[in-house]
Amino acid sequence: MKKLMTVVALILAVGMVFVACGGQTQTYNFSMATGGTTGTYYPLGTAIAQVISDNVDNVKVEARSTGASVANINLLKDGQADMAFVQNDIAYYAYNGVEVFDGKKVDNIAGMMALYPEHIQIVTLADSGINSVADLKGKRVAVGAAGSGVEANAKQILEAYGISFDDLALADHVSFKDAVQKLKNNQLDAAFLTAGYPTAAVNELAASKSIKLIAIDDEHASALKEKYPFYVQDIIPAGTYKGVDEDVKTVAVKAILIVRKDIPEDVVYNMLKAIFEHTDEIAKAHAKGAMINLDNAVKGMSIPWHPGAEKFFKEKGKLSK
């Protein structure tokens, strides 16, 4: 009897060790890099982070305001973030070590889902005398924060018109918020913004000043797409902003959500499952949230999929098996 009790005790002890060492549930606290508080990334990222935190066991996600695409890639590279909103063109550059990431390849990133198109918005005051991108030569222009996706877009679009930053009276590397304030104070003539419309910063400006958006014509848009195939032609519809009463031709890139490669497959899978079971909650946070659906989610991904995302979308019939 004593020997039997000893054997039972040993079995229980081994079982307890197994639970402690191998069966303990892992808890994940993820940092999601988004963008400026007056853009689209931050409010949308906050909503997605909340949905995941509320509906995925042992996973908590905190959305952080950042300098957006390029800065977010570097945060992932340095292990200071786990998930990030980025433009698809910037993700491609990083993964392949080209353009703004020339010689600085970042390959610890993987695709989780595509979100919505991000439109290049070139904003000026109605009485500025600026009527085309060509008119920006010699002007004071906000070109996005240093190292941001906006800066890359501004550089590429100006280039399509034969203009460099050196041709501007001032290439001001400021955030959305600061650009708006400087336009209000007549310290800038125009500003580049890359974001889903309507953008809070532009709404804020239009509430106090008469504004207009500068179009990117078909000829220059075609030249831009030929060199940078991530761009698509689109419009910003009339009425999007106060005082903008006609459709404005522009180009767009795709906003995507990416993650570090080393996040476990099942965790990414479960995060996506929660997102697509609660899209109604996300849509309430920002108008662009309404564009999050299974069809859009697989269009425009410019880097390899994370295995968890690939499994999820294959099960939904959105990626070929």
Backbone bond lengths (Angstrom), bond angles and torsions (degrees), N, CA, C in turn:
res aa  C-N    CA-C-N  psi(-1)  N-CA   C-N-CA  omega(-1)  CA-C   N-CA-C  phi
1 M - - - 1.461 - - 1.518 110.78 -
2 K 1.341 114.35 -44.22 1.462 119.49 179.42 1.522 110.55 -61.47
3 K 1.376 115.52 -40.09 1.458 119.54 179.85 1.520 110.26 -65.11
4 L 1.374 116.19 -39.27 1.461 120.61 179.77 1.527 110.68 -62.69
5 M 1.322 117.11 -43.85 1.468 121.75 179.72 1.525 110.63 -62.94
6 T 1.340 115.75 -36.88 1.468 119.58 178.72 1.520 110.75 -65.10
7 V 1.339 114.65 -41.92 1.476 119.50 178.82 1.519 110.47 -62.94
8 V 1.355 117.08 -44.73 1.474 121.65 179.47 1.524 110.18 -60.80
9 A 1.337 116.39 -43.22 1.465 120.78 179.97 1.517 111.07 -61.65
10 L 1.339 115.66 -41.18 1.457 119.62 179.01 1.527 111.32 -63.93
11 I 1.343 116.20 -41.69 1.468 120.98 179.26 1.521 110.25 -61.80
12 L 1.347 116.12 -44.75 1.467 120.78 179.22 1.522 110.89 -62.65
13 A 1.334 116.03 -41.27 1.465 120.20 -179.04 1.522 111.05 -63.93
14 V 1.339 115.47 -43.43 1.463 119.60 179.02 1.522 109.81 -63.11
15 G 1.350 116.36 -41.05 1.459 120.41 178.63 1.513 111.55 -61.65
16 M 1.331 117.56 -41.60 1.459 121.61 -179.98 1.522 110.62 -65.29
17 V 1.343 116.38 -39.89 1.457 120.10 177.91 1.522 109.88 -63.80
18 F 1.351 116.35 -41.49 1.462 120.51 179.65 1.517 110.91 -60.25
19 V 1.335 117.36 -45.06 1.460 121.14 179.67 1.514 110.43 -63.32
20 A 1.336 116.12 -42.70 1.468 120.03 -177.19 1.518 111.31 -67.81
21 C 1.349 115.25 -39.02 1.460 117.68 -172.93 1.522 113.40 -92.62
22 G 1.355 115.37 -41.16 1.452 117.54 -173.16 1.509 114.60 -112.45
23 G 1.329 117.99 -21.33 1.456 119.79 -173.79 1.505 113.84 -102.16
24 Q 1.301 118.99 -0.22 1.455 121.56 -178.62 1.525 110.24 -70.76
25 T 1.331 115.70 132.99 1.460 120.59 -178.08 1.517 110.29 -72.90
26 Q 1.340 115.53 132.49 1.461 121.58 178.16 1.529 109.08 -79.61
27 T 1.319 116.40 134.87 1.466 121.61 175.01 1.518 108.52 -105.76
28 Y 1.326 115.40 134.98 1.460 120.67 -178.46 1.522 110.43 -116.69
29 N 1.312 115.79 128.84 1.460 122.33 173.73 1.521 107.73 -117.40
30 F 1.314 115.36 101.92 1.460 120.92 -173.58 1.526 111.73 -99.05
31 S 1.325 114.39 145.32 1.460 121.72 173.59 1.521 108.17 -104.79
32 M 1.340 116.71 125.45 1.460 121.63 178.78 1.522 109.24 -106.39
33 A 1.330 116.98 116.48 1.458 121.82 178.11 1.532 108.48 -83.12
34 T 1.335 116.76 129.82 1.466 120.13 -175.11 1.533 110.02 -118.42
35 G 1.333 117.85 -105.22 1.457 122.65 -178.94 1.511 109.77 -163.64
36 G 1.325 116.72 -160.17 1.453 120.65 178.94 1.520 111.99 -69.00
37 T 1.312 116.56 153.77 1.471 120.61 -174.74 1.527 112.84 -67.99
38 T 1.345 118.52 -19.67 1.459 119.83 -179.44 1.530 112.08 -97.06
39 G 1.333 117.95 3.66 1.455 121.19 177.79 1.521 111.04 -94.94
40 T 1.332 116.08 -157.92 1.466 122.04 -178.71 1.521 111.85 -97.03
41 Y 1.339 116.98 -35.96 1.461 120.67 -175.17 1.525 112.87 -55.32
42 Y 1.322 116.83 -44.82 1.472 118.98 -172.74 1.530 112.64 -66.82
43 P 1.350 119.85 -53.32 1.464 117.72 -179.78 1.521 112.95 -64.24
44 L 1.332 117.01 -37.13 1.463 119.78 179.63 1.524 110.45 -70.00
45 G 1.333 116.18 -42.12 1.456 120.02 177.62 1.516 112.38 -62.91
46 T 1.324 116.37 -38.36 1.463 120.77 177.95 1.519 110.44 -61.47
47 A 1.335 116.64 -41.75 1.470 120.36 179.61 1.524 111.44 -66.63
48 I 1.335 116.96 -43.03 1.464 120.36 179.11 1.529 110.42 -64.79
49 A 1.323 116.28 -42.23 1.470 120.62 178.54 1.528 110.78 -60.05
50 Q 1.329 116.40 -40.36 1.473 120.96 -179.17 1.526 110.96 -66.62
51 V 1.330 116.35 -43.09 1.465 120.73 179.35 1.528 110.59 -61.24
52 I 1.329 116.21 -44.54 1.470 119.29 179.11 1.527 110.54 -64.10
53 S 1.317 116.51 -46.92 1.465 120.80 -177.76 1.522 112.05 -61.36
54 D 1.330 116.19 -34.98 1.470 120.80 -177.40 1.522 113.11 -80.64
55 N 1.339 117.56 -20.67 1.461 118.83 -168.44 1.524 115.76 -125.99
56 V 1.327 117.90 -3.76 1.468 120.19 177.13 1.524 108.51 -114.67
57 D 1.312 115.99 119.05 1.462 120.53 -178.39 1.530 110.71 -59.58
58 N 1.327 115.36 135.36 1.466 123.12 173.28 1.529 113.84 64.48
59 V 1.331 117.31 21.02 1.456 121.24 175.64 1.525 109.34 -128.74
60 K 1.316 116.11 125.34 1.456 122.07 175.21 1.528 107.88 -124.02
61 V 1.315 116.44 134.27 1.460 121.44 -179.28 1.522 108.98 -124.12
62 E 1.321 115.76 130.84 1.463 121.08 176.75 1.524 109.12 -114.40
63 A 1.328 117.22 122.98 1.465 121.63 177.14 1.519 109.38 -81.64
64 R 1.344 116.25 136.45 1.465 121.84 -179.68 1.522 109.94 -122.35
65 S 1.329 115.73 139.83 1.459 120.52 173.31 1.529 108.59 -75.85
66 T 1.339 115.84 132.76 1.475 120.73 -176.50 1.525 110.02 -141.62
67 G 1.329 115.06 -173.22 1.458 121.05 176.85 1.511 113.62 -84.86
68 A 1.328 117.76 12.30 1.469 125.65 175.02 1.531 113.23 75.82
69 S 1.350 117.11 -151.35 1.470 123.65 -157.97 1.524 116.84 -45.10
70 V 1.327 117.84 -63.87 1.465 119.63 -175.08 1.531 110.84 -64.43
71 A 1.318 116.03 -43.66 1.465 120.22 177.86 1.527 110.42 -60.24
72 N 1.333 116.70 -38.68 1.464 120.70 -178.55 1.527 111.94 -66.75
73 I 1.331 116.35 -39.37 1.469 119.79 176.18 1.522 109.67 -58.69
74 N 1.313 116.56 -44.12 1.471 120.22 -179.15 1.528 111.69 -67.37
75 L 1.315 117.22 -33.76 1.469 120.07 176.34 1.526 110.61 -64.61
76 L 1.332 117.05 -40.38 1.468 120.43 176.37 1.525 110.24 -65.48
77 K 1.316 115.84 -45.09 1.471 120.87 -179.16 1.517 111.19 -57.85
78 D 1.338 116.51 -41.01 1.462 121.43 -176.06 1.523 113.59 -88.23
79 G 1.337 116.81 3.40 1.456 120.07 178.88 1.512 114.32 74.93
80 Q 1.323 117.17 16.69 1.467 120.64 179.83 1.526 112.46 -93.84
81 A 1.329 117.13 -3.21 1.457 122.75 173.65 1.518 107.74 -148.01
82 D 1.331 116.05 158.66 1.466 121.80 -177.36 1.522 112.28 -112.90
83 M 1.325 115.56 -27.27 1.459 122.73 -178.72 1.522 106.72 -136.75
84 A 1.331 117.32 155.36 1.464 117.47 -178.61 1.530 111.92 -159.59
85 F 1.326 114.73 145.04 1.457 122.92 168.66 1.533 106.93 -85.65
86 V 1.325 116.87 130.26 1.465 120.45 176.43 1.521 109.02 -146.45
87 Q 1.322 115.60 162.88 1.452 120.56 171.14 1.533 108.40 -79.35
88 N 1.342 116.74 146.91 1.465 119.30 -177.27 1.525 112.90 -64.40
89 D 1.334 116.84 -31.36 1.460 118.55 178.87 1.523 111.30 -68.48
90 I 1.328 116.33 -41.02 1.471 120.51 -179.72 1.529 110.52 -67.01
91 A 1.332 116.99 -39.02 1.467 119.97 177.52 1.528 110.48 -61.85
92 Y 1.319 116.75 -41.40 1.467 120.87 178.92 1.520 110.44 -62.77
93 Y 1.333 116.42 -46.47 1.468 120.34 179.90 1.529 110.31 -57.97
94 A 1.327 115.89 -43.82 1.469 120.04 -177.70 1.522 111.30 -65.67
95 Y 1.323 116.55 -47.57 1.467 120.56 -175.65 1.526 111.46 -64.32
96 N 1.333 116.08 -33.01 1.462 120.48 -177.34 1.527 113.73 -99.72
97 G 1.343 117.19 -3.57 1.456 120.63 177.51 1.513 113.53 65.42
98 V 1.336 116.63 43.55 1.463 121.31 -179.57 1.532 110.27 -127.07
99 E 1.346 114.66 173.81 1.472 121.70 177.94 1.527 110.50 52.89
100 V 1.329 117.49 -123.32 1.468 120.35 -176.25 1.528 112.56 -66.18
101 F 1.352 116.99 -14.57 1.466 121.12 176.15 1.526 110.96 -111.54
102 D 1.310 117.00 27.71 1.462 121.68 -179.45 1.526 110.51 -55.93
103 G 1.323 115.87 119.78 1.463 121.03 -179.79 1.513 114.45 76.20
104 K 1.345 117.49 6.16 1.477 120.95 -177.98 1.527 109.43 -130.33
105 K 1.300 115.83 54.84 1.461 122.28 -176.43 1.522 111.98 -58.30
106 V 1.312 115.58 135.66 1.472 122.18 178.57 1.524 106.52 -119.43
107 D 1.334 117.47 105.32 1.460 119.24 -174.49 1.528 113.72 -115.77
108 N 1.338 117.02 14.21 1.467 119.03 176.77 1.526 110.94 -95.81
109 I 1.355 116.68 24.73 1.461 121.46 -178.23 1.522 110.01 -117.23
110 A 1.323 116.06 153.45 1.464 121.41 179.98 1.526 108.68 -147.40
111 G 1.334 115.24 155.02 1.461 120.23 -177.56 1.514 112.59 -79.87
112 M 1.339 116.35 138.08 1.466 121.84 175.65 1.527 110.76 -108.35
113 M 1.335 117.81 -48.14 1.460 121.13 177.15 1.518 109.95 -168.91
114 A 1.338 116.19 153.12 1.458 121.28 171.27 1.522 108.00 -91.43
115 L 1.332 115.76 152.13 1.459 119.70 -171.55 1.533 113.50 -114.16
116 Y 1.310 117.55 -67.54 1.467 121.09 -174.16 1.524 108.68 -165.20
117 P 1.337 117.79 162.87 1.463 119.34 176.12 1.519 111.25 -73.41
118 E 1.331 115.98 141.32 1.465 121.86 176.24 1.520 108.34 -109.97
119 H 1.297 115.59 121.03 1.463 120.47 -174.33 1.521 111.80 -93.16
120 I 1.325 114.68 137.75 1.459 119.39 173.65 1.519 106.52 -77.33
121 Q 1.322 115.85 121.09 1.457 122.24 -178.68 1.532 108.22 -116.75
122 I 1.320 115.45 118.28 1.466 120.56 179.09 1.528 106.50 -107.03
123 V 1.320 114.87 109.71 1.468 121.02 -170.00 1.523 110.61 -107.69
124 T 1.321 115.57 137.39 1.459 121.39 174.15 1.524 107.90 -144.66
125 L 1.320 116.62 170.70 1.462 120.20 177.06 1.526 109.07 -82.20
126 A 1.313 116.38 150.80 1.460 121.71 -174.04 1.528 112.70 -58.74
127 D 1.326 116.99 -30.88 1.468 120.14 -176.70 1.526 113.24 -101.04
128 S 1.354 117.88 19.55 1.473 121.29 -175.45 1.520 113.24 -74.56
129 G 1.322 117.54 -21.04 1.463 120.20 -174.80 1.519 112.84 82.41
130 I 1.324 117.29 1.99 1.465 122.04 178.49 1.528 108.29 -92.58
131 N 1.325 116.02 119.67 1.460 120.45 -176.29 1.522 113.58 -123.27
132 S 1.316 117.50 -7.67 1.462 121.33 177.53 1.519 109.01 -151.10
133 V 1.328 116.08 166.89 1.469 120.27 177.33 1.523 109.74 -60.24
134 A 1.333 116.91 -36.09 1.473 120.63 -179.98 1.527 111.58 -58.74
135 D 1.340 116.43 -29.65 1.470 120.40 -178.89 1.530 113.27 -72.55
136 L 1.333 117.01 -7.72 1.470 119.71 -179.53 1.523 112.45 -75.09
137 K 1.322 116.91 -16.92 1.459 120.10 178.66 1.529 109.61 -58.62
138 G 1.342 115.57 128.62 1.459 120.51 -179.45 1.512 114.67 81.52
139 K 1.340 117.01 6.67 1.470 120.80 -178.22 1.532 111.22 -106.11
140 R 1.328 114.41 167.92 1.468 121.92 177.08 1.524 107.57 -93.37
141 V 1.332 115.36 114.73 1.460 119.51 -170.18 1.529 110.89 -130.04
142 A 1.327 116.29 132.00 1.466 121.19 172.58 1.518 107.75 -79.82
143 V 1.329 116.88 122.87 1.463 121.32 -174.34 1.530 112.22 -114.89
144 G 1.322 116.94 19.54 1.458 120.17 178.67 1.510 112.62 91.09
145 A 1.324 115.18 158.24 1.462 120.67 179.07 1.521 109.68 -61.02
146 A 1.326 116.37 147.10 1.464 121.24 -179.96 1.523 110.21 -56.08
147 G 1.318 116.73 129.59 1.453 121.28 179.25 1.509 114.88 80.42
148 S 1.323 117.55 8.10 1.469 120.69 -177.79 1.522 111.24 -90.66
149 G 1.339 115.70 166.00 1.448 120.30 174.49 1.514 111.75 -64.68
150 V 1.325 116.71 -33.25 1.460 121.05 178.10 1.525 109.98 -60.49
151 E 1.321 116.32 -43.86 1.459 120.12 179.61 1.529 110.68 -59.49
152 A 1.329 116.50 -43.14 1.466 120.01 179.45 1.526 110.57 -62.99
153 N 1.335 117.15 -43.81 1.465 120.12 178.82 1.518 111.70 -63.20
154 A 1.329 116.74 -43.96 1.466 120.57 -179.73 1.521 110.39 -60.24
155 K 1.316 116.45 -44.52 1.462 121.06 -179.00 1.530 110.81 -62.24
156 Q 1.336 116.68 -43.59 1.461 121.00 -177.44 1.533 111.81 -69.41
157 I 1.320 117.48 -40.07 1.466 120.74 -178.92 1.521 111.19 -70.44
158 L 1.310 116.71 -43.56 1.468 119.24 175.57 1.525 110.41 -60.05
159 E 1.330 116.11 -41.15 1.467 121.68 179.48 1.531 111.02 -58.21
160 A 1.349 116.64 -38.48 1.462 120.69 179.35 1.526 111.73 -62.16
161 Y 1.334 115.90 -24.67 1.466 121.71 178.77 1.534 111.60 -100.08
162 G 1.335 116.83 10.45 1.458 120.66 178.45 1.513 114.15 75.69
163 I 1.340 116.73 25.33 1.466 121.73 -177.41 1.529 109.10 -119.36
164 S 1.310 116.92 138.87 1.469 121.63 173.38 1.524 108.62 -114.16
165 F 1.314 116.21 170.43 1.467 119.79 176.16 1.526 110.89 -58.88
166 D 1.333 116.33 -31.65 1.474 120.15 -179.96 1.524 112.28 -66.15
167 D 1.335 115.77 -20.55 1.473 119.84 179.78 1.532 112.41 -83.27
168 L 1.311 117.20 -7.29 1.462 121.39 179.21 1.528 109.50 -88.12
169 A 1.331 115.97 149.66 1.469 118.92 173.90 1.523 109.57 -65.52
170 L 1.344 115.72 -33.36 1.463 121.86 177.26 1.519 108.10 -153.93
171 A 1.342 116.09 124.88 1.461 121.65 169.78 1.527 105.81 -102.63
172 D 1.317 115.23 97.50 1.468 120.50 -171.59 1.525 110.15 -92.89
173 H 1.341 115.78 118.21 1.467 121.00 -178.92 1.529 109.64 -91.25
174 V 1.323 115.32 84.49 1.462 120.40 -176.78 1.524 109.93 -129.85
175 S 1.319 115.44 164.19 1.455 122.30 179.18 1.526 110.93 -74.78
176 F 1.335 116.03 169.90 1.469 120.96 174.43 1.527 110.10 -51.40
177 K 1.316 114.49 -51.22 1.471 120.44 -174.06 1.524 111.31 -60.12
178 D 1.311 116.97 -46.74 1.471 120.43 -179.04 1.529 111.83 -68.10
179 A 1.329 116.69 -35.52 1.465 120.10 178.34 1.519 110.58 -62.64
180 V 1.311 116.81 -42.36 1.469 121.22 178.88 1.522 110.64 -61.30
181 Q 1.315 115.91 -44.93 1.463 119.27 -179.56 1.524 111.03 -63.17
182 K 1.328 116.65 -39.53 1.465 119.86 -179.91 1.525 111.83 -70.91
183 L 1.314 118.10 -33.31 1.463 120.43 174.85 1.533 109.87 -65.69
184 K 1.311 115.69 -41.20 1.474 120.48 177.76 1.530 111.06 -60.23
185 N 1.319 115.42 -37.96 1.472 121.07 -175.89 1.529 112.80 -91.13
186 N 1.343 116.82 8.60 1.471 121.99 -178.80 1.529 113.07 59.00
187 Q 1.332 115.46 31.33 1.464 120.75 176.05 1.529 111.44 -94.37
188 L 1.335 116.22 -10.23 1.458 122.81 176.12 1.524 108.64 -135.54
189 D 1.327 115.13 156.86 1.465 120.49 178.16 1.526 112.33 -100.26
190 A 1.317 116.88 -27.33 1.468 120.85 -178.04 1.519 109.40 -161.30
191 A 1.335 115.52 166.18 1.468 119.81 179.69 1.521 110.17 -147.22
192 F 1.325 115.01 139.65 1.471 121.83 172.18 1.523 108.46 -91.87
193 L 1.323 115.94 133.48 1.453 121.75 172.67 1.523 106.83 -132.64
194 T 1.308 117.35 139.74 1.459 121.01 172.99 1.516 107.10 -121.82
195 A 1.322 115.68 109.36 1.462 120.13 -175.49 1.520 109.64 -168.66
196 G 1.307 115.11 160.50 1.450 119.61 173.01 1.521 109.59 -68.25
197 Y 1.321 114.90 137.74 1.465 117.84 177.77 1.532 109.66 -90.15
198 P 1.322 119.24 153.99 1.471 126.73 -6.16 1.527 110.97 -74.85
199 T 1.321 116.15 140.50 1.458 122.28 179.71 1.518 109.13 -98.66
200 A 1.323 116.61 130.90 1.465 121.33 -175.49 1.524 112.15 -56.21
201 A 1.331 116.67 -38.96 1.462 119.93 -177.57 1.526 111.34 -63.73
202 V 1.329 116.71 -38.51 1.463 120.41 179.65 1.529 110.13 -72.78
203 N 1.316 117.04 -39.92 1.474 120.34 175.21 1.526 110.97 -57.99
204 E 1.318 115.16 -41.17 1.473 120.25 -179.88 1.530 110.46 -62.46
205 L 1.321 116.17 -43.40 1.462 120.04 179.69 1.526 110.82 -66.12
206 A 1.322 116.08 -44.48 1.469 120.69 -177.95 1.521 112.60 -65.36
207 A 1.330 116.95 -22.02 1.458 120.38 179.27 1.522 111.93 -72.62
208 S 1.346 117.55 -22.67 1.470 120.10 -176.54 1.526 113.77 -119.24
209 K 1.351 116.74 -16.12 1.467 120.63 -179.26 1.529 109.19 -135.37
210 S 1.331 116.19 152.20 1.466 120.08 172.67 1.519 107.54 -78.63
211 I 1.324 116.91 126.15 1.464 120.90 -175.51 1.521 111.53 -120.64
212 K 1.327 115.27 167.65 1.458 121.10 166.81 1.520 108.54 -145.35
213 L 1.317 116.15 157.92 1.451 122.84 177.13 1.521 108.46 -107.89
214 I 1.326 116.34 136.73 1.461 121.98 -178.37 1.524 109.49 -89.44
215 A 1.322 115.86 128.61 1.462 121.25 -177.76 1.527 112.08 -79.36
216 I 1.314 115.62 154.69 1.466 122.56 169.18 1.522 105.73 -110.01
217 D 1.321 117.17 110.64 1.462 121.40 -172.02 1.529 111.51 -71.06
218 D 1.342 115.00 165.30 1.468 121.43 -174.19 1.524 112.55 -59.34
219 E 1.310 117.05 -42.09 1.461 120.77 -176.88 1.524 111.32 -61.07
220 H 1.321 116.13 -48.84 1.466 119.35 -178.03 1.533 111.67 -74.51
221 A 1.336 116.59 -30.64 1.461 119.46 176.10 1.523 110.51 -64.97
222 S 1.313 117.14 -39.33 1.467 121.36 178.74 1.523 110.96 -64.69
223 A 1.339 116.49 -42.48 1.465 120.31 178.13 1.526 110.73 -63.73
224 L 1.319 115.80 -38.66 1.462 121.13 179.41 1.525 110.49 -64.13
225 K 1.336 117.04 -45.92 1.466 121.46 -179.12 1.530 111.79 -65.03
226 E 1.323 115.95 -33.43 1.466 119.43 -179.88 1.521 111.13 -63.63
227 K 1.334 115.99 -39.04 1.460 119.79 -179.78 1.524 112.10 -85.50
228 Y 1.326 116.02 -34.73 1.471 121.36 -177.17 1.532 108.30 -125.80
229 P 1.339 117.84 88.93 1.468 121.54 -170.66 1.525 115.70 -67.35
230 F 1.329 117.54 -4.19 1.465 118.88 178.46 1.520 112.35 -74.71
231 Y 1.311 117.21 -20.51 1.462 120.14 -177.84 1.525 111.52 -75.05
232 V 1.320 115.42 145.99 1.465 122.16 171.30 1.521 107.64 -128.82
233 Q 1.324 116.29 148.56 1.459 119.42 176.85 1.522 109.62 -82.47
234 D 1.305 115.83 142.45 1.461 120.87 -179.00 1.522 107.94 -158.61
235 I 1.321 115.99 -177.46 1.464 121.05 176.47 1.521 110.42 -128.85
236 I 1.318 115.11 155.97 1.462 121.49 166.01 1.527 104.83 -101.54
237 P 1.325 117.74 113.98 1.461 120.20 -170.96 1.530 114.07 -63.92
238 A 1.319 114.90 148.90 1.464 121.10 173.88 1.524 109.48 -54.58
239 G 1.319 115.65 139.87 1.458 119.97 178.75 1.513 114.99 87.00
240 T 1.328 116.92 -3.20 1.469 118.69 177.70 1.522 110.29 -60.68
241 Y 1.348 115.15 -39.62 1.462 120.64 178.32 1.528 109.52 -126.16
242 K 1.296 115.55 150.99 1.461 121.76 177.48 1.532 109.55 -56.52
243 G 1.328 115.82 128.69 1.459 121.16 177.17 1.517 114.68 87.71
244 V 1.321 117.99 -9.58 1.475 121.33 177.17 1.523 106.98 -99.90
245 D 1.336 115.93 95.15 1.463 121.28 -168.19 1.521 114.63 -100.92
246 E 1.332 117.69 3.19 1.458 121.43 176.94 1.523 109.71 -130.81
247 D 1.339 115.77 153.16 1.463 119.81 174.28 1.526 109.64 -58.83
248 V 1.327 115.91 142.46 1.463 120.82 179.30 1.527 109.00 -119.84
249 K 1.347 116.46 121.01 1.457 120.67 178.36 1.521 110.29 -70.36
250 T 1.318 115.32 137.61 1.461 119.56 176.99 1.520 109.04 -154.53
251 V 1.319 116.66 -170.11 1.457 122.24 173.49 1.524 108.40 -123.96
252 A 1.328 115.23 163.18 1.459 119.65 -178.65 1.520 109.93 -142.04
253 V 1.338 115.05 156.14 1.454 122.75 168.47 1.527 106.16 -116.12
254 K 1.312 118.18 -178.34 1.465 121.03 -177.91 1.520 110.22 -111.23
255 A 1.310 115.72 131.44 1.467 120.55 172.55 1.520 108.09 -80.60
256 I 1.327 116.45 132.63 1.464 120.58 179.42 1.531 109.27 -131.58
257 L 1.326 114.97 158.86 1.462 121.60 175.27 1.518 107.13 -109.21
258 I 1.339 116.01 123.55 1.462 120.60 -179.26 1.530 109.40 -121.74
259 V 1.334 115.28 164.45 1.465 120.81 -177.59 1.527 109.33 -138.94
260 R 1.326 115.42 166.63 1.458 119.91 171.23 1.525 109.49 -69.13
261 K 1.314 115.86 142.82 1.466 121.31 -178.84 1.526 112.92 -59.51
262 D 1.343 116.13 -32.08 1.469 118.81 -170.99 1.523 114.12 -82.87
263 I 1.317 119.29 2.58 1.468 119.93 173.58 1.529 107.73 -69.68
264 P 1.325 118.56 132.33 1.468 120.41 -176.11 1.530 113.22 -57.50
265 E 1.317 114.75 147.76 1.468 121.54 -177.25 1.520 112.06 -56.29
266 D 1.336 117.34 -45.57 1.462 120.04 -175.79 1.529 111.72 -67.33
267 V 1.324 117.08 -29.74 1.463 120.08 -179.72 1.535 110.04 -69.12
268 V 1.323 117.10 -46.42 1.466 120.18 178.22 1.527 109.99 -63.23
269 Y 1.317 116.68 -42.51 1.471 121.50 177.83 1.531 110.79 -56.79
270 N 1.326 116.43 -47.92 1.465 120.39 -177.89 1.524 112.53 -68.98
271 M 1.338 116.94 -32.50 1.457 119.36 176.52 1.531 110.38 -65.87
272 L 1.333 116.64 -41.89 1.464 119.94 177.75 1.525 111.13 -65.60
273 K 1.301 116.59 -40.14 1.464 120.88 178.31 1.533 110.16 -58.07
274 A 1.325 116.65 -43.93 1.467 120.75 179.47 1.525 110.80 -65.27
275 I 1.323 116.80 -43.11 1.472 120.85 -179.11 1.521 110.62 -58.62
276 F 1.334 117.07 -47.97 1.474 119.81 -174.60 1.518 113.45 -80.73
277 E 1.311 116.49 -9.05 1.472 119.66 171.57 1.523 111.61 -90.41
278 H 1.353 116.76 -8.16 1.468 120.20 -176.41 1.526 111.54 -135.87
279 T 1.325 116.47 36.02 1.466 119.72 -179.52 1.521 112.42 -63.81
280 D 1.340 116.83 -27.20 1.471 119.50 178.88 1.522 111.15 -63.43
281 E 1.322 117.38 -37.67 1.459 121.12 178.92 1.525 111.07 -67.74
282 I 1.336 115.54 -39.36 1.470 120.24 -179.66 1.527 110.41 -67.22
283 A 1.335 116.71 -39.47 1.461 121.35 -178.53 1.521 112.24 -62.23
284 K 1.327 117.09 -26.81 1.469 120.52 179.66 1.530 111.90 -71.76
285 A 1.329 117.10 -20.52 1.467 120.82 -175.07 1.522 111.97 -78.80
286 H 1.335 116.97 -33.23 1.470 121.29 -178.23 1.518 107.82 -161.35
287 A 1.336 116.09 148.34 1.461 120.46 -178.25 1.527 112.11 -55.27
288 K 1.338 117.44 -35.63 1.464 120.58 -178.75 1.526 112.03 -67.66
289 G 1.313 117.80 -18.60 1.453 120.81 177.60 1.518 111.83 -62.49
290 A 1.334 116.67 -25.29 1.464 120.74 179.16 1.520 112.14 -69.34
291 M 1.338 117.11 -15.09 1.467 121.14 179.84 1.521 112.18 -88.54
292 I 1.319 117.13 -3.08 1.464 120.06 179.22 1.516 108.84 -80.49
293 N 1.323 115.90 107.15 1.457 121.75 176.20 1.526 108.15 -149.55
294 L 1.327 116.02 170.00 1.459 120.19 -173.51 1.520 112.98 -63.55
295 D 1.330 117.32 -33.63 1.462 119.57 -179.96 1.525 111.19 -68.91
296 N 1.341 116.65 -49.30 1.468 120.03 -179.86 1.522 112.12 -65.87
297 A 1.322 116.25 -28.50 1.470 120.81 -172.37 1.516 113.57 -65.17
298 V 1.329 117.93 -22.00 1.466 120.07 -177.38 1.531 112.35 -106.76
299 K 1.334 117.21 5.77 1.468 121.31 -178.98 1.525 110.60 -103.96
300 G 1.331 115.66 122.53 1.461 119.27 175.16 1.514 114.87 99.77
301 M 1.338 118.25 3.64 1.460 119.18 177.48 1.532 108.64 -69.68
302 S 1.322 116.51 124.30 1.466 120.96 -171.07 1.528 113.64 -106.97
303 I 1.327 117.44 1.59 1.469 122.00 176.54 1.524 107.35 -132.06
304 P 1.343 118.70 165.45 1.468 120.19 -179.36 1.530 112.34 -59.34
305 W 1.337 114.83 146.92 1.460 120.75 179.66 1.524 111.09 -71.16
306 H 1.339 115.88 148.37 1.462 120.78 167.69 1.530 106.82 -69.62
307 P 1.340 119.20 142.23 1.472 120.66 -178.77 1.537 113.57 -54.32
308 G 1.336 117.06 -35.59 1.462 119.53 178.65 1.509 112.38 -66.62
309 A 1.339 116.37 -37.66 1.460 121.18 177.65 1.526 110.24 -70.60
310 E 1.321 115.83 -42.67 1.466 120.28 179.38 1.523 110.35 -59.31
311 K 1.317 116.94 -44.32 1.461 121.30 179.11 1.529 110.58 -62.44
312 F 1.333 116.96 -44.48 1.464 121.20 -178.02 1.524 110.94 -61.71
313 F 1.335 116.93 -50.57 1.464 119.77 -175.72 1.526 112.59 -72.76
314 K 1.328 118.05 -27.63 1.464 119.92 174.06 1.533 110.05 -67.44
315 E 1.328 116.61 -41.01 1.456 119.99 178.01 1.518 111.77 -63.86
316 K 1.333 116.38 -29.68 1.458 120.74 179.49 1.536 111.65 -85.84
317 G 1.337 116.56 -1.99 1.446 120.25 178.60 1.507 114.21 78.16
318 K 1.328 117.45 19.11 1.472 121.27 -176.53 1.520 112.47 -100.55
319 L 1.333 117.50 -14.44 1.452 122.21 173.19 1.523 107.44 -125.91
320 S 1.330 116.97 144.55 1.456 119.38 -179.29 1.522 110.55 -69.81
321 K 1.342 114.75 142.74 1.468 119.59 -177.39 1.514 110.81 -87.22
